């Protein structure tokens, strides 16, 4: 089986690693262009490109798949199947017609079609998070489904842990689908049950102290980027739930210790280990309050 692989981040890299490990023939890899990263804006290749180069696989980094030269390159690779995992671009009909295209989407479809399915599952407190293998069509994650794998959310509580675990599940699912492809019966999605999720923006990380559970879920979903922060720009780290039902004054400091601080919400209580004031370094939450000359009974706002 000759495969063309399309993917960009670590999620896709784990899947490509499994394909290589299982001796599948990867004739071509497509990934996003190198991007500037960090404060120094160092031009950095995506993880999939690094892995492909390490294994001497030809790499293309098209700005768009509508480019006819890119389409000819894909045709020239003569793929039996095209595997797509968090590639970052929609596939035009001209590419979809080259070979069956299988997408590894990080949700249990038809739930959370779109750009941020794992984050959305964490935000909503879903009992299960999962991965769906589907045949791609011209719609947004609307193709017929080939298989699923899933994990209980309590085992993968935060985005970083969830991404790592679901990458491994997606890799296992990919191998299973490819080995059994000729015997699979695709299942149509029920569009009436479909939900959609948007691309995450920085402002999504803004939180308040109305509801401890909502704040904590945002913290779990936005670890890494954009993180969670208050109106004044103060970033919160090491957030945990203490209580979800008590009624308190929003932002009131209830307890201060070397392990962190407890803050009241209108509903519930959270603990915070570290904070980062705007344009400053991260510090223990207790040290921040000392610098602000605040203590129990004051508000962190």
C-alpha positions in Angstrom: 0.0 0.0 0.0 1.5 3.3 -1.1 0.6 6.2 1.2 0.7 10.0 1.0 0.6 11.6 4.4 -0.7 15.0 5.3 -0.2 16.4 8.8 1.6 19.1 10.8 1.7 19.0 14.7 2.8 16.4 17.2 -0.6 14.7 17.0 0.2 13.9 13.3 3.8 13.1 14.0 2.8 10.2 16.3 0.6 8.7 13.6 3.3 9.0 11.0 5.8 7.4 13.4 3.4 4.4 13.7 3.1 4.1 10.0 6.9 4.0 9.6 7.2 1.6 12.4 4.7 -0.8 10.7 6.7 -0.6 7.5 4.0 1.2 5.4 5.4 2.8 2.2 5.2 6.6 2.6 6.0 8.1 -0.7 5.3 11.7 0.1 4.6 13.9 3.1 2.8 17.3 3.0 2.9 19.6 6.0 2.5 23.3 6.7 5.3 25.8 6.0 7.9 26.5 8.7 6.7 29.1 11.1 8.4 31.7 13.4 8.3 30.4 17.0 9.0 32.1 20.4 9.9 35.6 21.3 12.9 35.6 19.0 10.6 34.4 16.1 13.0 31.6 15.1 11.8 29.9 11.9 10.9 26.3 13.0 9.8 23.3 10.9 6.7 21.4 12.0 7.2 18.1 13.9 6.0 16.1 10.9 8.6 17.6 8.6 11.4 16.8 11.1 10.3 13.2 11.3 10.0 12.8 7.5 13.4 14.3 7.0 14.9 11.9 9.5 13.4 9.0 7.5 14.4 10.4 4.1 10.8 10.9 3.0 10.1 13.6 0.4 8.3 16.7 2.0 6.2 19.4 0.4 5.1 22.5 2.4 2.3 24.1 0.2 0.6 27.3 1.2 -2.5 25.9 -0.5 -3.5 22.6 -2.0 -5.3 24.5 -4.8 -1.9 24.9 -6.5 -2.0 22.7 -9.6 1.7 21.9 -9.3 1.1 20.5 -5.8 -1.8 18.5 -7.1 0.4 17.0 -9.8 3.1 16.1 -7.3 0.5 14.2 -5.2 -0.8 12.4 -8.3 2.8 11.6 -9.3 3.3 9.8 -6.0 0.5 7.4 -7.1 -1.0 6.9 -3.7 -3.4 4.1 -2.9 -4.6 6.1 0.2 -4.0 9.6 1.5 -3.9 9.8 5.4 -4.7 13.2 6.8 -4.2 14.2 10.5 -4.4 17.8 11.7 -3.0 19.1 8.4 -4.4 22.6 8.7 -5.9 23.0 5.3 -9.1 21.9 3.6 -8.6 19.4 0.8 -10.1 20.5 -2.6 -12.0 18.1 -4.8 -9.0 17.8 -7.1 -7.0 16.2 -4.2 -10.0 14.2 -2.8 -10.4 12.6 -6.3 -6.8 11.3 -6.4 -7.2 8.5 -3.9 -9.4 7.7 -0.9 -8.6 10.3 1.8 -8.8 9.1 5.5 -8.9 11.8 8.2 -8.1 11.0 11.8 -10.3 13.6 13.6 -9.9 14.0 17.3 -13.5 13.7 18.4 -16.3 11.1 18.4 -18.1 12.3 15.3 -20.5 13.8 14.4 -19.7 15.7 17.7 -17.2 18.6 17.4 -16.6 18.9 13.7 -14.0 21.7 13.2 -10.7 23.0 14.5 -10.7 22.5 18.3 -12.5 19.2 19.2 -10.3 18.2 22.2 -10.5 21.6 23.8 -14.3 21.6 23.3 -14.7 18.2 24.9 -12.7 19.4 27.9 -14.7 22.7 28.1 -17.9 20.7 28.1 -16.8 18.2 30.7 -17.6 15.2 28.3 -17.3 11.8 29.9 -15.3 10.5 26.9 -12.9 12.0 24.4 -12.0 10.1 21.3 -10.8 9.8 17.7 -12.7 9.0 14.5 -11.3 7.7 11.2 -13.4 8.9 8.3 -13.4 9.0 4.6 -13.1 12.7 3.6 -15.5 14.5 1.4 -15.8 18.2 0.5 -17.6 19.1 3.7 -16.1 20.0 7.1 -15.5 16.6 8.9 -18.8 15.2 7.3 -17.4 12.1 5.7 -18.5 8.5 6.3 -17.0 7.0 9.4 -14.6 4.0 9.4 -13.8 3.4 13.1 -13.4 5.0 16.6 -11.2 4.8 19.6 -12.0 6.6 22.9 -10.8 7.2 26.5 -12.5 8.4 29.7 -11.9 12.0 30.3 -11.0 11.4 33.9 -7.9 9.6 32.6 -6.9 12.5 30.4 -8.0 15.6 32.4 -5.9 18.3 30.7 -5.2 19.3 27.1 -1.5 18.2 27.1 -2.3 14.8 28.6 -5.3 14.4 26.3 -3.3 15.3 23.2 -0.6 12.8 24.0 -3.1 10.0 24.8 -5.4 10.6 21.8 -2.4 10.8 19.4 -1.5 7.2 20.4 -5.1 6.1 20.0 -5.2 7.7 16.6 -2.0 6.0 15.6 -3.4 2.6 16.6 -6.7 3.3 14.8 -4.8 4.3 11.6 -3.0 1.0 11.5 -6.1 -1.0 12.1 -8.1 0.8 9.4 -5.4 0.4 6.8 -4.9 -3.3 7.5 -8.7 -3.9 7.3 -9.6 -1.3 4.8 -11.0 -3.6 2.1 -13.4 -5.2 4.6 -14.8 -2.1 6.2 -18.3 -0.8 5.8 -18.4 3.0 6.1 -21.1 4.5 8.3 -22.8 7.7 7.4 -22.9 10.5 9.9 -26.2 11.8 11.3 -26.1 15.4 10.5 -28.9 16.2 13.0 -26.5 15.2 15.8 -23.6 17.3 14.5 -21.9 20.0 16.5 -19.1 22.4 15.5 -16.2 24.0 17.3 -14.2 27.0 16.2 -10.5 27.8 16.2 -9.2 28.9 19.6 -8.4 32.5 20.0 -6.3 34.2 22.7 -9.3 36.0 24.2 -10.9 32.6 24.9 -8.5 32.3 27.8 -10.1 35.2 29.7 -11.7 34.0 33.0 -13.5 35.4 36.0 -14.6 34.1 39.4 -18.2 33.4 38.7 -18.1 29.6 38.5 -15.1 27.5 39.8 -16.1 24.6 37.5 -16.1 26.8 34.4 -12.8 28.3 35.3 -11.2 24.9 35.9 -12.4 23.5 32.6 -11.0 26.4 30.8 -7.7 25.9 32.5 -7.7 22.2 31.5 -8.6 23.0 27.9 -6.2 25.9 27.3 -3.0 24.7 29.0 -0.1 25.8 26.9 -2.0 28.3 24.8 -3.8 30.6 25.3 -3.7 29.7 29.0 -6.2 31.4 31.4 -5.9 35.0 32.6 -7.9 37.7 34.4 -9.0 41.0 33.0 -5.9 42.7 34.4 -3.7 40.2 32.5 -2.7 38.0 35.5 -2.1 34.5 34.2 -3.1 31.5 36.5 -1.2 28.3 36.8 -1.7 25.1 38.8 -5.4 25.6 39.0 -7.4 22.9 40.9 -11.0 22.5 42.1 -11.6 22.7 45.8 -15.4 23.0 45.9 -18.0 23.5 43.2 -21.1 24.4 45.2 -20.3 26.9 48.0 -21.2 30.5 47.5 -18.5 33.2 48.0 -17.5 36.7 47.0 -16.0 36.6 43.6 -12.2 36.7 43.8 -12.0 36.7 47.6 -8.7 35.2 49.1 -9.8 32.5 51.4 -6.5 30.9 52.3 -2.8 31.5 51.8 -0.1 28.8 52.2 3.2 27.8 50.7 1.4 25.4 48.4 -0.8 28.1 46.9 -3.9 30.1 47.5 -7.6 29.4 47.6 -9.9 31.8 45.9 -13.6 32.0 46.2 -16.0 32.1 43.2 -19.6 33.1 43.2 -20.1 29.4 43.0 -17.3 27.2 44.2 -13.6 27.5 45.3 -10.4 27.1 43.3 -6.7 26.8 44.3 -3.9 28.5 42.4 -0.2 27.5 42.8 1.4 30.1 40.6 0.6 33.3 38.7 2.3 35.5 36.1 1.6 39.3 36.2 1.6 41.0 32.8 5.1 41.5 31.4 6.7 39.7 34.4 8.0 36.2 35.3 5.9 33.4 36.8 6.0 33.3 40.6 4.3 31.5 43.5 0.8 32.8 44.1 1.7 33.4 47.8 4.7 35.6 46.8 2.5 37.6 44.4 0.0 38.4 47.2 2.8 39.4 49.5 4.0 41.9 46.8 0.5 43.2 46.5 0.2 43.4 50.3 -2.9 41.3 50.2 -4.1 38.5 52.4 -7.1 36.5 53.5 -10.3 38.6 53.2 -8.9 40.7 50.4 -9.7 40.2 46.7 -7.2 39.1 44.1 -9.0 41.2 41.5 
